Structure formats: structure tokens, C-alpha cells
Amino acid sequence: MSVVDLAEWTWTLVAIGGLSICSWALIDGYVDRQALRASATDGLGATVVHMNLRSARASALLHAFFLALGILALLTPNPPVSRSYVILASAYILVAFFNARAIGLNQLDRLKMRRQ
């Protein structure tokens, strides 16, 4: 497996993981929003839910785009390895990873808030 193959597979797997986390955040956010509406609660909790939903939607779009790029990269011939390729691929992978991490941590915090 070449460096390019490793980068492409890592990129694609991070995008799949990010989409999975965003899907969890979206589903949980919609369920949470319905529960808040049913209890006629409006305030800080509703604001947090709306913020999480907006963030999850934007991140899902980002990870879907990254996944499409990853699949395209897997289906096309490998480019020659250069320093700029490694830096660019690493930067995008880190952005996607830390975005998914932030969305996941937001969801865990929301679960903790709900239990209080």
C-alpha cells in the first residue's frame, strides 16, 4: 500500500466516521427538538438544540463532500507523491477529524445536560 493509498483510505474512513457522528447528532437533535416543543419549553435548552442542529447540518455537508472526494480519489489513478500532496491531504484529514470530534463532544455534552 502506497502513501497515497493510505491517505485516500484514511480520508474516506474519517469522512464515513464524520457522517456517522453527524447523523447521530441530527437524529438526536430532531428528537430533542420535538421533545422541547411538546413540553412547550423555550429558552436555553432550545437554543442549544438549534445550535447543535445547525452545526450538525453544516458538518454533515462537509463530511459528505469529503466522502465524495475520497471515493473519487479511490477510483482514479494515484497521483505522484509530493510534499504538497502529503501536507494537503493531512490538513484535510485533520480538519475532518477534529470537526467530527467537536460534533461528537457536543452531543455527549447534550446528553449530560439532559440527564441533569
Jmol script that loads the backbone (N, CA, C; Angstrom):
load data "model"
ATOM      1  N   MET A   1       0.854  -1.170   0.000  1.00  0.00           N
ATOM      2  CA  MET A   1       0.000   0.000   0.000  1.00  0.00           C
ATOM      3  C   MET A   1       0.906   1.240   0.000  1.00  0.00           C
ATOM      4  N   SER A   2       0.640   2.133  -0.921  1.00  0.00           N
ATOM      5  CA  SER A   2       1.451   3.340  -1.032  1.00  0.00           C
ATOM      6  C   SER A   2       0.970   4.420  -0.064  1.00  0.00           C
ATOM      7  N   VAL A   3       1.734   5.483   0.045  1.00  0.00           N
ATOM      8  CA  VAL A   3       1.362   6.619   0.889  1.00  0.00           C
ATOM      9  C   VAL A   3       0.051   7.227   0.394  1.00  0.00           C
ATOM     10  N   VAL A   4      -0.108   7.291  -0.919  1.00  0.00           N
ATOM     11  CA  VAL A   4      -1.328   7.859  -1.496  1.00  0.00           C
ATOM     12  C   VAL A   4      -2.531   6.980  -1.155  1.00  0.00           C
ATOM     13  N   ASP A   5      -2.383   5.672  -1.280  1.00  0.00           N
ATOM     14  CA  ASP A   5      -3.476   4.765  -0.911  1.00  0.00           C
ATOM     15  C   ASP A   5      -3.861   4.920   0.554  1.00  0.00           C
ATOM     16  N   LEU A   6      -2.853   5.011   1.408  1.00  0.00           N
ATOM     17  CA  LEU A   6      -3.102   5.189   2.844  1.00  0.00           C
ATOM     18  C   LEU A   6      -3.859   6.496   3.096  1.00  0.00           C
ATOM     19  N   ALA A   7      -3.439   7.566   2.437  1.00  0.00           N
ATOM     20  CA  ALA A   7      -4.112   8.857   2.598  1.00  0.00           C
ATOM     21  C   ALA A   7      -5.556   8.784   2.105  1.00  0.00           C
ATOM     22  N   GLU A   8      -5.774   8.148   0.954  1.00  0.00           N
ATOM     23  CA  GLU A   8      -7.125   8.050   0.400  1.00  0.00           C
ATOM     24  C   GLU A   8      -8.050   7.238   1.296  1.00  0.00           C
ATOM     25  N   TRP A   9      -7.561   6.113   1.799  1.00  0.00           N
ATOM     26  CA  TRP A   9      -8.393   5.283   2.670  1.00  0.00           C
ATOM     27  C   TRP A   9      -8.652   5.966   4.019  1.00  0.00           C
ATOM     28  N   THR A  10      -7.620   6.614   4.564  1.00  0.00           N
ATOM     29  CA  THR A  10      -7.801   7.341   5.821  1.00  0.00           C
ATOM     30  C   THR A  10      -8.818   8.457   5.634  1.00  0.00           C
ATOM     31  N   TRP A  11      -8.671   9.209   4.566  1.00  0.00           N
ATOM     32  CA  TRP A  11      -9.586  10.310   4.239  1.00  0.00           C
ATOM     33  C   TRP A  11     -11.022   9.792   4.178  1.00  0.00           C
ATOM     34  N   THR A  12     -11.223   8.692   3.439  1.00  0.00           N
ATOM     35  CA  THR A  12     -12.563   8.133   3.249  1.00  0.00           C
ATOM     36  C   THR A  12     -13.137   7.613   4.565  1.00  0.00           C
ATOM     37  N   LEU A  13     -12.333   6.926   5.357  1.00  0.00           N
ATOM     38  CA  LEU A  13     -12.816   6.397   6.630  1.00  0.00           C
ATOM     39  C   LEU A  13     -13.143   7.503   7.629  1.00  0.00           C
ATOM     40  N   VAL A  14     -12.347   8.566   7.646  1.00  0.00           N
ATOM     41  CA  VAL A  14     -12.643   9.704   8.523  1.00  0.00           C
ATOM     42  C   VAL A  14     -13.953  10.354   8.083  1.00  0.00           C
ATOM     43  N   ALA A  15     -14.165  10.465   6.774  1.00  0.00           N
ATOM     44  CA  ALA A  15     -15.417  11.048   6.270  1.00  0.00           C
ATOM     45  C   ALA A  15     -16.620  10.178   6.644  1.00  0.00           C
ATOM     46  N   ILE A  16     -16.483   8.864   6.554  1.00  0.00           N
ATOM     47  CA  ILE A  16     -17.568   7.963   6.948  1.00  0.00           C
ATOM     48  C   ILE A  16     -17.848   8.102   8.447  1.00  0.00           C
ATOM     49  N   GLY A  17     -16.794   8.130   9.244  1.00  0.00           N
ATOM     50  CA  GLY A  17     -16.967   8.331  10.689  1.00  0.00           C
ATOM     51  C   GLY A  17     -17.631   9.664  10.991  1.00  0.00           C
ATOM     52  N   GLY A  18     -17.210  10.714  10.295  1.00  0.00           N
ATOM     53  CA  GLY A  18     -17.810  12.031  10.490  1.00  0.00           C
ATOM     54  C   GLY A  18     -19.276  12.057  10.122  1.00  0.00           C
ATOM     55  N   LEU A  19     -19.616  11.415   9.011  1.00  0.00           N
ATOM     56  CA  LEU A  19     -21.032  11.339   8.624  1.00  0.00           C
ATOM     57  C   LEU A  19     -21.849  10.558   9.638  1.00  0.00           C
ATOM     58  N   SER A  20     -21.262   9.518  10.198  1.00  0.00           N
ATOM     59  CA  SER A  20     -21.965   8.737  11.220  1.00  0.00           C
ATOM     60  C   SER A  20     -22.240   9.578  12.460  1.00  0.00           C
ATOM     61  N   ILE A  21     -21.233  10.320  12.894  1.00  0.00           N
ATOM     62  CA  ILE A  21     -21.411  11.174  14.072  1.00  0.00           C
ATOM     63  C   ILE A  21     -22.428  12.269  13.786  1.00  0.00           C
ATOM     64  N   CYS A  22     -22.361  12.865  12.590  1.00  0.00           N
ATOM     65  CA  CYS A  22     -23.323  13.918  12.221  1.00  0.00           C
ATOM     66  C   CYS A  22     -24.742  13.363  12.140  1.00  0.00           C
ATOM     67  N   SER A  23     -24.883  12.139  11.658  1.00  0.00           N
ATOM     68  CA  SER A  23     -26.205  11.514  11.600  1.00  0.00           C
ATOM     69  C   SER A  23     -26.765  11.330  13.003  1.00  0.00           C
ATOM     70  N   TRP A  24     -25.925  10.865  13.930  1.00  0.00           N
ATOM     71  CA  TRP A  24     -26.340  10.736  15.328  1.00  0.00           C
ATOM     72  C   TRP A  24     -26.767  12.092  15.874  1.00  0.00           C
ATOM     73  N   ALA A  25     -25.971  13.128  15.600  1.00  0.00           N
ATOM     74  CA  ALA A  25     -26.284  14.467  16.101  1.00  0.00           C
ATOM     75  C   ALA A  25     -27.595  14.983  15.506  1.00  0.00           C
ATOM     76  N   LEU A  26     -27.814  14.746  14.221  1.00  0.00           N
ATOM     77  CA  LEU A  26     -29.049  15.210  13.584  1.00  0.00           C
ATOM     78  C   LEU A  26     -30.272  14.493  14.143  1.00  0.00           C
ATOM     79  N   ILE A  27     -30.202  13.173  14.200  1.00  0.00           N
ATOM     80  CA  ILE A  27     -31.347  12.399  14.706  1.00  0.00           C
ATOM     81  C   ILE A  27     -31.646  12.787  16.148  1.00  0.00           C
ATOM     82  N   ASP A  28     -30.606  12.839  16.970  1.00  0.00           N
ATOM     83  CA  ASP A  28     -30.795  13.195  18.372  1.00  0.00           C
ATOM     84  C   ASP A  28     -31.313  14.628  18.505  1.00  0.00           C
ATOM     85  N   GLY A  29     -30.810  15.526  17.681  1.00  0.00           N
ATOM     86  CA  GLY A  29     -31.260  16.916  17.719  1.00  0.00           C
ATOM     87  C   GLY A  29     -32.723  17.069  17.343  1.00  0.00           C
ATOM     88  N   TYR A  30     -33.156  16.339  16.307  1.00  0.00           N
ATOM     89  CA  TYR A  30     -34.566  16.414  15.906  1.00  0.00           C
ATOM     90  C   TYR A  30     -35.488  15.824  16.980  1.00  0.00           C
ATOM     91  N   VAL A  31     -35.063  14.715  17.577  1.00  0.00           N
ATOM     92  CA  VAL A  31     -35.849  14.112  18.659  1.00  0.00           C
ATOM     93  C   VAL A  31     -35.901  15.074  19.851  1.00  0.00           C
ATOM     94  N   ASP A  32     -34.766  15.665  20.164  1.00  0.00           N
ATOM     95  CA  ASP A  32     -34.686  16.625  21.263  1.00  0.00           C
ATOM     96  C   ASP A  32     -35.578  17.840  20.992  1.00  0.00           C
ATOM     97  N   ARG A  33     -35.549  18.332  19.766  1.00  0.00           N
ATOM     98  CA  ARG A  33     -36.369  19.490  19.419  1.00  0.00           C
ATOM     99  C   ARG A  33     -37.855  19.167  19.542  1.00  0.00           C
ATOM    100  N   GLN A  34     -38.266  17.972  19.111  1.00  0.00           N
ATOM    101  CA  GLN A  34     -39.668  17.574  19.238  1.00  0.00           C
ATOM    102  C   GLN A  34     -40.075  17.478  20.711  1.00  0.00           C
ATOM    103  N   ALA A  35     -39.193  16.948  21.548  1.00  0.00           N
ATOM    104  CA  ALA A  35     -39.494  16.837  22.969  1.00  0.00           C
ATOM    105  C   ALA A  35     -39.630  18.227  23.600  1.00  0.00           C
ATOM    106  N   LEU A  36     -38.774  19.152  23.197  1.00  0.00           N
ATOM    107  CA  LEU A  36     -38.868  20.510  23.736  1.00  0.00           C
ATOM    108  C   LEU A  36     -40.154  21.193  23.285  1.00  0.00           C
ATOM    109  N   ARG A  37     -40.531  20.974  22.034  1.00  0.00           N
ATOM    110  CA  ARG A  37     -41.779  21.562  21.542  1.00  0.00           C
ATOM    111  C   ARG A  37     -42.987  20.980  22.257  1.00  0.00           C
ATOM    112  N   ALA A  38     -42.961  19.683  22.503  1.00  0.00           N
ATOM    113  CA  ALA A  38     -44.091  19.031  23.176  1.00  0.00           C
ATOM    114  C   ALA A  38     -44.251  19.526  24.610  1.00  0.00           C
ATOM    115  N   SER A  39     -43.136  19.841  25.253  1.00  0.00           N
ATOM    116  CA  SER A  39     -43.216  20.321  26.632  1.00  0.00           C
ATOM    117  C   SER A  39     -43.337  21.836  26.693  1.00  0.00           C
ATOM    118  N   ALA A  40     -43.409  22.468  25.534  1.00  0.00           N
ATOM    119  CA  ALA A  40     -43.551  23.932  25.435  1.00  0.00           C
ATOM    120  C   ALA A  40     -42.427  24.654  26.168  1.00  0.00           C
ATOM    121  N   THR A  41     -41.255  24.054  26.115  1.00  0.00           N
ATOM    122  CA  THR A  41     -40.084  24.660  26.742  1.00  0.00           C
ATOM    123  C   THR A  41     -39.353  25.503  25.707  1.00  0.00           C
ATOM    124  N   ASP A  42     -39.087  26.728  26.064  1.00  0.00           N
ATOM    125  CA  ASP A  42     -38.324  27.608  25.193  1.00  0.00           C
ATOM    126  C   ASP A  42     -37.317  28.332  26.057  1.00  0.00           C
ATOM    127  N   GLY A  43     -36.110  28.389  25.631  1.00  0.00           N
ATOM    128  CA  GLY A  43     -35.088  29.056  26.430  1.00  0.00           C
ATOM    129  C   GLY A  43     -33.725  28.545  26.067  1.00  0.00           C
ATOM    130  N   LEU A  44     -32.886  28.377  27.073  1.00  0.00           N
ATOM    131  CA  LEU A  44     -31.513  27.972  26.842  1.00  0.00           C
ATOM    132  C   LEU A  44     -31.430  26.587  26.191  1.00  0.00           C
ATOM    133  N   GLY A  45     -32.242  25.661  26.643  1.00  0.00           N
ATOM    134  CA  GLY A  45     -32.228  24.316  26.060  1.00  0.00           C
ATOM    135  C   GLY A  45     -32.579  24.327  24.588  1.00  0.00           C
ATOM    136  N   ALA A  46     -33.597  25.107  24.226  1.00  0.00           N
ATOM    137  CA  ALA A  46     -33.995  25.208  22.815  1.00  0.00           C
ATOM    138  C   ALA A  46     -32.897  25.851  21.982  1.00  0.00           C
ATOM    139  N   THR A  47     -32.229  26.835  22.553  1.00  0.00           N
ATOM    140  CA  THR A  47     -31.127  27.494  21.839  1.00  0.00           C
ATOM    141  C   THR A  47     -29.989  26.515  21.590  1.00  0.00           C
ATOM    142  N   VAL A  48     -29.654  25.719  22.588  1.00  0.00           N
ATOM    143  CA  VAL A  48     -28.588  24.725  22.438  1.00  0.00           C
ATOM    144  C   VAL A  48     -28.966  23.706  21.360  1.00  0.00           C
ATOM    145  N   VAL A  49     -30.216  23.259  21.357  1.00  0.00           N
ATOM    146  CA  VAL A  49     -30.664  22.296  20.355  1.00  0.00           C
ATOM    147  C   VAL A  49     -30.552  22.894  18.959  1.00  0.00           C
ATOM    148  N   HIS A  50     -30.989  24.128  18.792  1.00  0.00           N
ATOM    149  CA  HIS A  50     -30.912  24.771  17.472  1.00  0.00           C
ATOM    150  C   HIS A  50     -29.459  24.957  17.036  1.00  0.00           C
ATOM    151  N   MET A  51     -28.591  25.321  17.967  1.00  0.00           N
ATOM    152  CA  MET A  51     -27.170  25.466  17.641  1.00  0.00           C
ATOM    153  C   MET A  51     -26.571  24.126  17.209  1.00  0.00           C
ATOM    154  N   ASN A  52     -26.888  23.064  17.939  1.00  0.00           N
ATOM    155  CA  ASN A  52     -26.365  21.743  17.593  1.00  0.00           C
ATOM    156  C   ASN A  52     -26.889  21.261  16.249  1.00  0.00           C
ATOM    157  N   LEU A  53     -28.162  21.532  15.962  1.00  0.00           N
ATOM    158  CA  LEU A  53     -28.717  21.125  14.670  1.00  0.00           C
ATOM    159  C   LEU A  53     -28.035  21.865  13.525  1.00  0.00           C
ATOM    160  N   ARG A  54     -27.853  23.167  13.662  1.00  0.00           N
ATOM    161  CA  ARG A  54     -27.168  23.927  12.606  1.00  0.00           C
ATOM    162  C   ARG A  54     -25.752  23.410  12.391  1.00  0.00           C
ATOM    163  N   SER A  55     -25.059  23.164  13.471  1.00  0.00           N
ATOM    164  CA  SER A  55     -23.693  22.667  13.396  1.00  0.00           C
ATOM    165  C   SER A  55     -23.645  21.280  12.750  1.00  0.00           C
ATOM    166  N   ALA A  56     -24.570  20.412  13.136  1.00  0.00           N
ATOM    167  CA  ALA A  56     -24.597  19.053  12.585  1.00  0.00           C
ATOM    168  C   ALA A  56     -24.930  19.065  11.096  1.00  0.00           C
ATOM    169  N   ARG A  57     -25.845  19.938  10.684  1.00  0.00           N
ATOM    170  CA  ARG A  57     -26.184  20.034   9.246  1.00  0.00           C
ATOM    171  C   ARG A  57     -24.974  20.481   8.437  1.00  0.00           C
ATOM    172  N   ALA A  58     -24.301  21.521   8.897  1.00  0.00           N
ATOM    173  CA  ALA A  58     -23.129  22.031   8.173  1.00  0.00           C
ATOM    174  C   ALA A  58     -22.021  20.975   8.132  1.00  0.00           C
ATOM    175  N   SER A  59     -21.806  20.301   9.244  1.00  0.00           N
ATOM    176  CA  SER A  59     -20.765  19.280   9.293  1.00  0.00           C
ATOM    177  C   SER A  59     -21.122  18.074   8.432  1.00  0.00           C
ATOM    178  N   ALA A  60     -22.385  17.714   8.383  1.00  0.00           N
ATOM    179  CA  ALA A  60     -22.798  16.597   7.520  1.00  0.00           C
ATOM    180  C   ALA A  60     -22.507  16.925   6.060  1.00  0.00           C
ATOM    181  N   LEU A  61     -22.763  18.154   5.666  1.00  0.00           N
ATOM    182  CA  LEU A  61     -22.458  18.580   4.302  1.00  0.00           C
ATOM    183  C   LEU A  61     -20.958  18.511   4.042  1.00  0.00           C
ATOM    184  N   LEU A  62     -20.160  18.974   4.986  1.00  0.00           N
ATOM    185  CA  LEU A  62     -18.706  18.919   4.862  1.00  0.00           C
ATOM    186  C   LEU A  62     -18.222  17.482   4.708  1.00  0.00           C
ATOM    187  N   HIS A  63     -18.706  16.587   5.567  1.00  0.00           N
ATOM    188  CA  HIS A  63     -18.255  15.195   5.523  1.00  0.00           C
ATOM    189  C   HIS A  63     -18.781  14.464   4.293  1.00  0.00           C
ATOM    190  N   ALA A  64     -19.959  14.812   3.814  1.00  0.00           N
ATOM    191  CA  ALA A  64     -20.463  14.217   2.564  1.00  0.00           C
ATOM    192  C   ALA A  64     -19.571  14.629   1.398  1.00  0.00           C
ATOM    193  N   PHE A  65     -19.161  15.889   1.382  1.00  0.00           N
ATOM    194  CA  PHE A  65     -18.245  16.366   0.345  1.00  0.00           C
ATOM    195  C   PHE A  65     -16.906  15.631   0.448  1.00  0.00           C
ATOM    196  N   PHE A  66     -16.367  15.499   1.660  1.00  0.00           N
ATOM    197  CA  PHE A  66     -15.115  14.772   1.852  1.00  0.00           C
ATOM    198  C   PHE A  66     -15.252  13.312   1.429  1.00  0.00           C
ATOM    199  N   LEU A  67     -16.400  12.700   1.719  1.00  0.00           N
ATOM    200  CA  LEU A  67     -16.612  11.313   1.314  1.00  0.00           C
ATOM    201  C   LEU A  67     -16.640  11.188  -0.207  1.00  0.00           C
ATOM    202  N   ALA A  68     -17.314  12.107  -0.878  1.00  0.00           N
ATOM    203  CA  ALA A  68     -17.342  12.082  -2.351  1.00  0.00           C
ATOM    204  C   ALA A  68     -15.923  12.234  -2.905  1.00  0.00           C
ATOM    205  N   LEU A  69     -15.144  13.127  -2.327  1.00  0.00           N
ATOM    206  CA  LEU A  69     -13.756  13.287  -2.777  1.00  0.00           C
ATOM    207  C   LEU A  69     -12.935  12.022  -2.506  1.00  0.00           C
ATOM    208  N   GLY A  70     -13.161  11.410  -1.348  1.00  0.00           N
ATOM    209  CA  GLY A  70     -12.437  10.187  -1.018  1.00  0.00           C
ATOM    210  C   GLY A  70     -12.764   9.049  -1.970  1.00  0.00           C
ATOM    211  N   ILE A  71     -14.030   8.888  -2.293  1.00  0.00           N
ATOM    212  CA  ILE A  71     -14.430   7.827  -3.238  1.00  0.00           C
ATOM    213  C   ILE A  71     -13.852   8.114  -4.618  1.00  0.00           C
ATOM    214  N   LEU A  72     -13.926   9.372  -5.044  1.00  0.00           N
ATOM    215  CA  LEU A  72     -13.349   9.755  -6.333  1.00  0.00           C
ATOM    216  C   LEU A  72     -11.852   9.462  -6.355  1.00  0.00           C
ATOM    217  N   ALA A  73     -11.165   9.785  -5.262  1.00  0.00           N
ATOM    218  CA  ALA A  73      -9.725   9.532  -5.190  1.00  0.00           C
ATOM    219  C   ALA A  73      -9.417   8.037  -5.258  1.00  0.00           C
ATOM    220  N   LEU A  74     -10.256   7.223  -4.613  1.00  0.00           N
ATOM    221  CA  LEU A  74     -10.034   5.770  -4.642  1.00  0.00           C
ATOM    222  C   LEU A  74     -10.244   5.185  -6.041  1.00  0.00           C
ATOM    223  N   LEU A  75     -11.115   5.816  -6.820  1.00  0.00           N
ATOM    224  CA  LEU A  75     -11.456   5.294  -8.150  1.00  0.00           C
ATOM    225  C   LEU A  75     -10.549   5.798  -9.265  1.00  0.00           C
ATOM    226  N   THR A  76      -9.742   6.795  -8.990  1.00  0.00           N
ATOM    227  CA  THR A  76      -8.861   7.352 -10.010  1.00  0.00           C
ATOM    228  C   THR A  76      -7.426   6.916  -9.767  1.00  0.00           C
ATOM    229  N   PRO A  77      -6.590   6.983 -10.805  1.00  0.00           N
ATOM    230  CA  PRO A  77      -5.175   6.610 -10.614  1.00  0.00           C
ATOM    231  C   PRO A  77      -4.500   7.521  -9.589  1.00  0.00           C
ATOM    232  N   ASN A  78      -3.558   6.947  -8.880  1.00  0.00           N
ATOM    233  CA  ASN A  78      -2.845   7.702  -7.850  1.00  0.00           C
ATOM    234  C   ASN A  78      -1.941   8.766  -8.467  1.00  0.00           C
ATOM    235  N   PRO A  79      -1.966   9.967  -7.891  1.00  0.00           N
ATOM    236  CA  PRO A  79      -1.030  10.997  -8.346  1.00  0.00           C
ATOM    237  C   PRO A  79       0.355  10.708  -7.784  1.00  0.00           C
ATOM    238  N   PRO A  80       1.370  11.316  -8.364  1.00  0.00           N
ATOM    239  CA  PRO A  80       2.702  11.131  -7.761  1.00  0.00           C
ATOM    240  C   PRO A  80       2.744  11.772  -6.370  1.00  0.00           C
ATOM    241  N   VAL A  81       3.494  11.145  -5.497  1.00  0.00           N
ATOM    242  CA  VAL A  81       3.593  11.651  -4.126  1.00  0.00           C
ATOM    243  C   VAL A  81       4.535  12.853  -4.113  1.00  0.00           C
ATOM    244  N   SER A  82       4.049  13.917  -3.521  1.00  0.00           N
ATOM    245  CA  SER A  82       4.887  15.105  -3.353  1.00  0.00           C
ATOM    246  C   SER A  82       4.668  15.640  -1.936  1.00  0.00           C
ATOM    247  N   ARG A  83       5.521  16.510  -1.519  1.00  0.00           N
ATOM    248  CA  ARG A  83       5.391  17.102  -0.189  1.00  0.00           C
ATOM    249  C   ARG A  83       4.065  17.856  -0.072  1.00  0.00           C
ATOM    250  N   SER A  84       3.682  18.598  -1.116  1.00  0.00           N
ATOM    251  CA  SER A  84       2.435  19.371  -1.066  1.00  0.00           C
ATOM    252  C   SER A  84       1.215  18.454  -0.991  1.00  0.00           C
ATOM    253  N   TYR A  85       1.261  17.297  -1.659  1.00  0.00           N
ATOM    254  CA  TYR A  85       0.149  16.338  -1.584  1.00  0.00           C
ATOM    255  C   TYR A  85      -0.007  15.831  -0.152  1.00  0.00           C
ATOM    256  N   VAL A  86       1.087  15.461   0.472  1.00  0.00           N
ATOM    257  CA  VAL A  86       1.050  14.931   1.834  1.00  0.00           C
ATOM    258  C   VAL A  86       0.539  15.999   2.804  1.00  0.00           C
ATOM    259  N   ILE A  87       1.016  17.230   2.646  1.00  0.00           N
ATOM    260  CA  ILE A  87       0.578  18.319   3.534  1.00  0.00           C
ATOM    261  C   ILE A  87      -0.904  18.598   3.334  1.00  0.00           C
ATOM    262  N   LEU A  88      -1.346  18.698   2.085  1.00  0.00           N
ATOM    263  CA  LEU A  88      -2.754  18.985   1.798  1.00  0.00           C
ATOM    264  C   LEU A  88      -3.669  17.871   2.304  1.00  0.00           C
ATOM    265  N   ALA A  89      -3.322  16.627   2.003  1.00  0.00           N
ATOM    266  CA  ALA A  89      -4.149  15.505   2.448  1.00  0.00           C
ATOM    267  C   ALA A  89      -4.185  15.438   3.973  1.00  0.00           C
ATOM    268  N   SER A  90      -3.050  15.626   4.617  1.00  0.00           N
ATOM    269  CA  SER A  90      -3.004  15.591   6.085  1.00  0.00           C
ATOM    270  C   SER A  90      -3.843  16.706   6.696  1.00  0.00           C
ATOM    271  N   ALA A  91      -3.776  17.881   6.107  1.00  0.00           N
ATOM    272  CA  ALA A  91      -4.550  19.013   6.626  1.00  0.00           C
ATOM    273  C   ALA A  91      -6.046  18.747   6.516  1.00  0.00           C
ATOM    274  N   TYR A  92      -6.497  18.253   5.369  1.00  0.00           N
ATOM    275  CA  TYR A  92      -7.922  17.964   5.206  1.00  0.00           C
ATOM    276  C   TYR A  92      -8.381  16.852   6.140  1.00  0.00           C
ATOM    277  N   ILE A  93      -7.554  15.828   6.308  1.00  0.00           N
ATOM    278  CA  ILE A  93      -7.909  14.738   7.213  1.00  0.00           C
ATOM    279  C   ILE A  93      -8.026  15.268   8.642  1.00  0.00           C
ATOM    280  N   LEU A  94      -7.096  16.123   9.061  1.00  0.00           N
ATOM    281  CA  LEU A  94      -7.155  16.680  10.411  1.00  0.00           C
ATOM    282  C   LEU A  94      -8.376  17.573  10.605  1.00  0.00           C
ATOM    283  N   VAL A  95      -8.700  18.384   9.607  1.00  0.00           N
ATOM    284  CA  VAL A  95      -9.893  19.239   9.696  1.00  0.00           C
ATOM    285  C   VAL A  95     -11.135  18.372   9.863  1.00  0.00           C
ATOM    286  N   ALA A  96     -11.265  17.347   9.031  1.00  0.00           N
ATOM    287  CA  ALA A  96     -12.437  16.471   9.105  1.00  0.00           C
ATOM    288  C   ALA A  96     -12.486  15.731  10.442  1.00  0.00           C
ATOM    289  N   PHE A  97     -11.348  15.247  10.897  1.00  0.00           N
ATOM    290  CA  PHE A  97     -11.304  14.519  12.160  1.00  0.00           C
ATOM    291  C   PHE A  97     -11.708  15.405  13.333  1.00  0.00           C
ATOM    292  N   PHE A  98     -11.120  16.595  13.422  1.00  0.00           N
ATOM    293  CA  PHE A  98     -11.421  17.468  14.555  1.00  0.00           C
ATOM    294  C   PHE A  98     -12.839  18.026  14.488  1.00  0.00           C
ATOM    295  N   ASN A  99     -13.381  18.184  13.287  1.00  0.00           N
ATOM    296  CA  ASN A  99     -14.773  18.597  13.171  1.00  0.00           C
ATOM    297  C   ASN A  99     -15.689  17.499  13.711  1.00  0.00           C
ATOM    298  N   ALA A 100     -15.432  16.259  13.324  1.00  0.00           N
ATOM    299  CA  ALA A 100     -16.245  15.140  13.810  1.00  0.00           C
ATOM    300  C   ALA A 100     -16.102  14.998  15.322  1.00  0.00           C
ATOM    301  N   ARG A 101     -14.909  15.210  15.825  1.00  0.00           N
ATOM    302  CA  ARG A 101     -14.684  15.140  17.267  1.00  0.00           C
ATOM    303  C   ARG A 101     -15.499  16.208  17.992  1.00  0.00           C
ATOM    304  N   ALA A 102     -15.498  17.425  17.472  1.00  0.00           N
ATOM    305  CA  ALA A 102     -16.250  18.510  18.109  1.00  0.00           C
ATOM    306  C   ALA A 102     -17.747  18.217  18.116  1.00  0.00           C
ATOM    307  N   ILE A 103     -18.277  17.701  17.009  1.00  0.00           N
ATOM    308  CA  ILE A 103     -19.707  17.377  16.938  1.00  0.00           C
ATOM    309  C   ILE A 103     -20.025  16.260  17.940  1.00  0.00           C
ATOM    310  N   GLY A 104     -19.180  15.258  17.993  1.00  0.00           N
ATOM    311  CA  GLY A 104     -19.406  14.163  18.945  1.00  0.00           C
ATOM    312  C   GLY A 104     -19.352  14.635  20.386  1.00  0.00           C
ATOM    313  N   LEU A 105     -18.394  15.500  20.709  1.00  0.00           N
ATOM    314  CA  LEU A 105     -18.308  16.023  22.079  1.00  0.00           C
ATOM    315  C   LEU A 105     -19.505  16.903  22.415  1.00  0.00           C
ATOM    316  N   ASN A 106     -19.989  17.681  21.440  1.00  0.00           N
ATOM    317  CA  ASN A 106     -21.210  18.475  21.664  1.00  0.00           C
ATOM    318  C   ASN A 106     -22.379  17.566  22.008  1.00  0.00           C
ATOM    319  N   GLN A 107     -22.492  16.463  21.294  1.00  0.00           N
ATOM    320  CA  GLN A 107     -23.593  15.531  21.560  1.00  0.00           C
ATOM    321  C   GLN A 107     -23.463  14.898  22.931  1.00  0.00           C
ATOM    322  N   LEU A 108     -22.249  14.533  23.314  1.00  0.00           N
ATOM    323  CA  LEU A 108     -22.055  13.963  24.655  1.00  0.00           C
ATOM    324  C   LEU A 108     -22.401  14.986  25.734  1.00  0.00           C
ATOM    325  N   ASP A 109     -22.024  16.241  25.513  1.00  0.00           N
ATOM    326  CA  ASP A 109     -22.397  17.289  26.468  1.00  0.00           C
ATOM    327  C   ASP A 109     -23.904  17.458  26.534  1.00  0.00           C
ATOM    328  N   ARG A 110     -24.558  17.370  25.394  1.00  0.00           N
ATOM    329  CA  ARG A 110     -26.027  17.498  25.371  1.00  0.00           C
ATOM    330  C   ARG A 110     -26.670  16.350  26.149  1.00  0.00           C
ATOM    331  N   LEU A 111     -26.130  15.147  26.010  1.00  0.00           N
ATOM    332  CA  LEU A 111     -26.657  14.019  26.787  1.00  0.00           C
ATOM    333  C   LEU A 111     -26.489  14.264  28.282  1.00  0.00           C
ATOM    334  N   LYS A 112     -25.333  14.799  28.683  1.00  0.00           N
ATOM    335  CA  LYS A 112     -25.102  15.109  30.099  1.00  0.00           C
ATOM    336  C   LYS A 112     -26.081  16.166  30.584  1.00  0.00           C
ATOM    337  N   MET A 113     -26.345  17.193  29.770  1.00  0.00           N
ATOM    338  CA  MET A 113     -27.287  18.242  30.146  1.00  0.00           C
ATOM    339  C   MET A 113     -28.700  17.670  30.333  1.00  0.00           C
ATOM    340  N   ARG A 114     -29.086  16.754  29.467  1.00  0.00           N
ATOM    341  CA  ARG A 114     -30.408  16.159  29.540  1.00  0.00           C
ATOM    342  C   ARG A 114     -30.588  15.333  30.809  1.00  0.00           C
ATOM    343  N   ARG A 115     -29.516  14.721  31.278  1.00  0.00           N
ATOM    344  CA  ARG A 115     -29.599  13.861  32.464  1.00  0.00           C
ATOM    345  C   ARG A 115     -29.657  14.661  33.760  1.00  0.00           C
ATOM    346  N   GLN A 116     -29.326  15.937  33.717  1.00  0.00           N
ATOM    347  CA  GLN A 116     -29.306  16.757  34.927  1.00  0.00           C
ATOM    348  C   GLN A 116     -30.687  17.226  35.291  1.00  0.00           C
TER     349      GLN A 116
END
end "model"
wireframe off; spacefill off
backbone 0.3
color backbone group
